[in-house]
Amino acid sequence: MDLEQDYLIYAIEVSLTFLAVTATYLIDISRPSTFLALIPATALFGYTAYVSRERFRPQAAISMLALVLIPVGGIVAIGAVAITLVNFLTSIFASGDSFKDYYGSTSLPLLFTGLVLGGLLFSVAMANPSVADTIQKDAADFTGEQAEEIMNRSNMLESRKGSQAELVNRTTDTSFTLVKNSVISEMGRNSTLNTEQYRNLEEAFDNAEKTLNRTLKEQATRNIDQRNIDISSRISDLISNTLKGKAFILLVPLITFGVYSIHPLIGIFAGIWASLFALVNVRISGQTDSKELNSDLDL
């Protein structure tokens, strides 16, 4: 029975591992919703935490087979390394059969995995300057784009556009009213304009006011949009300059804590999956025991 259980664990570990790693292909860092592709990985971690609740399970090491997907490159290669390492370490640190135990089983594995990924990336970048330049540029561009997106979502620019447009309208209305009244009053005293000519003069002022209002509003909008581009560019330049030379080592703690920061989400899903696996196992065991008991009674 133990041998059959071991084979079953091997089979489930391999299946969940390859499902988790291949699902990372769907992840797009610029689209947070695509991180739902990590759900299969949490199922793997949850299962490993469940089967390792009493002792370390060497079967977790079979997840290293997923490393054959590293040549695919990109996010899949990173996912293969990260998922394999987290899963193996989860089997080491897992202890207990409560939801809290399952939740905490991925804490240290994520921390160590982030440290390893950061260290590997730093080593590769230092050995290959072109890789360092690519990472530096991608990190700077990504940070700048995210900063711009945050500003757009917060409606800061739209609010400023509205406020500035209102200010422009009030200023031009006041100025034009003063100028129009002054000119018409002065011409009324020093000329012999008839009623139609006065009406034409007022219409000319009104049309000029509308045209100027529209022109100033468009210019103000362009200025705010350009300022937004400048902010994004400045943030990108700041990140790029920060990661130059030996300061590139800052990438290690950034990646480490970046990976660890997703622990609450990973831990909760892993705990849910582990609890589900425990429930299924209890029901299967109960049905098996019932069948064995009925079989004994028949004998």
C-alpha positions in Angstrom: 0.0 0.0 0.0 2.8 2.4 0.8 4.5 1.7 -2.5 1.2 2.4 -4.3 0.9 5.7 -2.3 4.4 6.7 -3.3 3.7 6.1 -7.0 0.5 8.1 -6.7 2.4 11.0 -5.1 5.0 10.9 -7.8 2.3 11.0 -10.5 0.4 13.9 -8.9 3.6 15.9 -8.3 4.7 15.5 -11.9 1.3 16.4 -13.3 0.8 19.5 -11.1 4.4 20.6 -11.7 4.2 20.6 -15.5 0.7 22.2 -15.4 2.0 25.0 -13.1 5.1 25.7 -15.1 3.4 25.7 -18.5 0.6 28.0 -17.1 3.3 30.7 -16.5 3.4 31.2 -20.3 0.2 33.1 -19.9 1.6 35.6 -17.5 2.1 39.2 -18.8 3.7 41.4 -16.1 2.0 44.5 -17.5 -1.4 42.8 -17.0 -2.0 41.9 -13.3 -5.0 39.8 -14.2 -2.8 37.2 -15.9 -1.2 36.3 -12.6 -4.2 34.1 -12.1 -2.1 31.6 -14.1 -0.3 31.0 -10.8 -3.3 29.1 -9.4 -2.0 25.7 -10.6 1.3 26.5 -8.8 -0.6 27.1 -5.6 -2.3 23.7 -6.1 1.1 22.1 -6.4 2.4 23.8 -3.2 -0.8 22.9 -1.4 -0.6 19.3 -2.3 3.1 19.1 -1.3 2.3 20.8 2.0 -0.4 18.3 2.6 1.6 15.1 1.9 4.6 16.5 3.8 2.6 17.5 6.9 4.3 14.7 8.9 7.7 14.4 7.2 9.8 15.4 4.3 8.7 13.8 1.1 11.5 13.0 -1.4 8.9 12.7 -4.1 8.8 16.5 -4.2 12.2 16.4 -5.9 10.6 15.0 -9.0 9.3 18.5 -9.7 12.9 19.2 -10.9 11.9 17.4 -14.2 10.2 20.7 -15.1 13.7 22.3 -15.4 13.8 20.8 -19.0 11.5 23.7 -19.9 14.2 26.3 -19.1 15.3 26.4 -22.8 11.9 27.9 -23.6 13.2 31.0 -22.0 11.4 34.1 -20.7 8.8 33.8 -18.0 8.6 30.0 -18.4 12.3 29.5 -17.6 12.0 31.7 -14.5 8.8 29.9 -13.5 10.4 26.5 -13.9 13.2 27.4 -11.5 11.0 29.2 -9.0 8.2 26.7 -8.9 10.6 23.8 -8.6 12.6 25.4 -5.8 9.5 26.6 -3.9 7.9 23.1 -4.1 11.0 21.3 -2.9 11.5 23.7 0.0 7.8 23.5 0.9 8.2 19.8 1.5 11.1 20.6 3.9 9.4 23.3 5.9 5.8 21.9 5.9 4.7 20.8 9.3 1.2 20.3 10.8 -2.2 19.8 9.3 -4.1 23.0 10.1 -4.9 25.8 7.6 -2.4 28.0 9.4 0.3 25.4 9.0 -0.4 25.0 5.3 -0.4 28.8 4.8 3.0 29.2 6.5 4.6 26.3 4.7 5.3 28.5 1.6 6.7 31.5 3.6 10.4 30.6 3.9 10.5 28.8 0.5 9.3 32.0 -1.2 11.9 34.1 0.6 14.8 31.7 -0.3 13.6 31.4 -3.8 13.5 35.2 -4.2 17.1 35.3 -2.9 18.3 32.6 -5.3 16.6 34.2 -8.3 18.0 37.6 -7.4 21.5 36.1 -6.9 21.4 34.2 -10.2 20.2 37.3 -12.1 22.9 39.4 -10.6 25.6 36.8 -11.4 24.4 36.5 -15.0 24.2 40.3 -15.5 27.7 40.8 -14.1 29.1 38.1 -16.4 27.3 39.5 -19.4 27.1 43.3 -19.8 24.5 43.0 -22.5 22.1 41.1 -20.2 22.7 43.8 -17.5 21.8 46.5 -20.0 18.7 44.7 -21.1 17.5 44.1 -17.5 18.3 47.8 -16.6 16.3 49.1 -19.6 13.4 46.7 -19.0 13.2 47.5 -15.3 13.4 51.3 -16.0 10.7 51.2 -18.7 8.4 49.0 -16.7 8.6 51.2 -13.6 8.0 54.3 -15.7 5.0 52.7 -17.5 3.5 51.6 -14.1 4.0 55.1 -12.7 2.2 56.6 -15.7 -0.6 54.0 -15.4 -1.1 54.7 -11.7 -1.4 58.5 -12.5 -3.9 57.8 -15.3 -6.0 55.5 -13.1 -6.0 57.9 -10.2 -7.6 60.5 -12.5 -5.0 63.1 -11.3 -4.4 64.3 -14.9 -8.1 64.6 -15.7 -8.7 66.5 -12.5 -5.9 68.9 -13.3 -7.1 69.3 -16.9 -10.6 70.2 -15.6 -9.3 72.7 -13.1 -6.9 74.3 -15.5 -9.6 74.5 -18.2 -12.0 76.2 -15.7 -9.3 78.6 -14.7 -8.6 79.5 -18.4 -12.3 80.0 -19.1 -12.7 82.3 -16.1 -9.6 84.3 -16.9 -10.5 84.7 -20.6 -14.1 85.5 -19.9 -13.2 88.2 -17.4 -10.5 89.7 -19.7 -12.7 89.7 -22.8 -15.7 91.2 -20.9 -13.5 94.0 -19.7 -11.9 94.6 -23.1 -15.2 94.3 -25.0 -17.1 96.7 -22.6 -14.2 99.2 -22.8 -13.9 99.1 -26.6 -17.6 99.3 -27.2 -18.1 102.1 -24.6 -15.2 104.1 -26.1 -16.4 103.6 -29.7 -19.9 104.6 -28.6 -18.6 107.9 -27.3 -16.4 108.7 -30.3 -18.1 107.2 -33.3 -21.5 107.1 -35.0 -22.0 103.3 -35.2 -25.5 102.2 -35.8 -27.3 99.3 -34.0 -26.4 96.7 -36.6 -22.7 97.7 -36.5 -22.7 97.4 -32.7 -24.3 93.9 -33.0 -21.6 92.9 -35.5 -18.9 94.2 -33.2 -20.3 92.2 -30.2 -20.5 89.0 -32.3 -16.9 89.5 -33.4 -15.8 89.7 -29.8 -17.9 86.6 -28.8 -16.4 84.6 -31.7 -12.9 85.7 -30.8 -13.5 84.8 -27.2 -14.7 81.3 -28.1 -11.8 80.7 -30.4 -9.2 81.8 -27.8 -10.9 79.7 -25.1 -10.6 76.6 -27.2 -7.0 77.3 -28.2 -5.9 78.0 -24.7 -7.7 74.8 -23.4 -6.0 72.6 -26.0 -2.7 74.1 -25.2 -3.2 73.5 -21.5 -4.1 69.9 -22.1 -1.1 69.4 -24.3 1.1 70.9 -21.6 -0.3 68.5 -18.9 0.1 65.5 -21.2 3.7 66.5 -21.9 4.3 66.9 -18.2 3.0 63.4 -17.7 5.4 62.0 -20.3 8.2 63.9 -18.6 7.4 62.4 -15.2 7.4 58.9 -16.7 10.7 59.6 -18.4 12.3 61.0 -15.3 11.3 57.9 -13.3 12.7 55.6 -16.0 15.9 57.6 -16.0 16.2 57.5 -12.2 15.8 53.7 -12.1 18.2 53.3 -15.0 20.9 55.4 -13.3 20.3 53.7 -9.9 21.0 50.2 -11.4 24.3 51.2 -13.0 27.6 49.5 -12.1 27.9 47.9 -8.7 24.6 49.4 -7.6 23.1 46.6 -9.8 23.3 44.4 -6.7 20.2 46.3 -5.4 18.3 44.0 -7.7 18.9 41.1 -5.4 16.9 42.5 -2.4 14.3 44.0 -4.8 13.6 40.6 -6.3 13.8 38.8 -3.0 11.2 41.0 -1.3 9.2 41.2 -4.6 8.8 37.4 -4.6 8.2 37.2 -0.9 5.5 40.0 -1.1 3.2 37.6 -2.9 3.3 35.1 0.0 -0.1 36.2 1.5 -1.9 35.3 -1.8 0.2 32.2 -2.5 -0.2 31.0 1.1 -3.9 31.4 1.2 -4.5 29.5 -2.0 -2.0 26.8 -1.0 -3.9 26.5 2.3 -7.2 26.2 0.5 -5.8 23.5 -1.9 -4.2 21.6 1.0 -7.4 21.6 2.9 -9.3 20.3 -0.1 -6.8 17.5 -0.7 -7.1 16.6 3.0 -10.9 16.5 2.7 -10.8 14.4 -0.4 -8.3 12.0 1.2 -10.5 11.6 4.3 -13.6 10.7 2.2 -11.6 8.3 0.0 -10.2 6.6 3.1 -13.6 6.4 4.7 -15.1 4.7 1.6 -12.2 2.3 1.4 -12.5 1.4 5.1 -16.2 0.9 4.7 -15.7 -1.5 1.7 -13.1 -3.5 3.6 -15.4 -3.8 6.6 -18.3 -5.0 4.4 -15.9 -7.5 2.8 -14.9 -8.9 6.2 -18.5 -9.2 7.3 -19.4 -11.1 4.2 -16.6 -13.5 4.9 
